[in-house]
Structure formats: structure tokens, C-alpha cells
Amino acid sequence: KDPSVAISVNLARYDAPEQRYCPAGVYEIVQEEAGPRLQINAQNCIHCKTCDIKDPTQNINWVVPQGGEGPIYQG
């Protein structure tokens, strides 16, 4: 919902637990010259919904990909 919460609250207070509770490593805190930032590696997501359940600030709103009907395979 608000990307700044990942740094201002989760990193400052809880040491960014999203880096550890996600089994696929979707959430990563990257250290840059301007300071840390949240990088989301969406291509790694295995759609387990752990992030929506375990985020301490409830800042992540996970939604079903492709509208909920699952993958549409051709052929």
C-alpha cells in the first residue's frame, strides 16, 4: 500500500521481516547511497499469500494473479 512503510517502520523497528518470511525472496532491502529502499522481485512470487498474513503493519495487500481463474494455457 505504502512503500515508505517498509523502510520507516518495518526496517527501523523490526529489521525488515519481509526479507525472511517470504519463502521466494520477493522482498529485498537494497542499500544505496541515498539510503535503503525496498525492491520487489515480483517474478519470484509463488502466490503463497504469506506476505499478506505475516506483515506486521498489514501494509501488503496480496491479490490473486490474473483475476483468480488461474493460468490460461494455450493449446
Buried (B, 14 or more C-beta within 10 A) or exposed (E): EEEEBBBEBBBEEEEBBBBEEBEBEBBBBEEEEEEBBBEBEEEEBEEEEBBEEBBEBEBBEBEEEEEEEEEEEEE
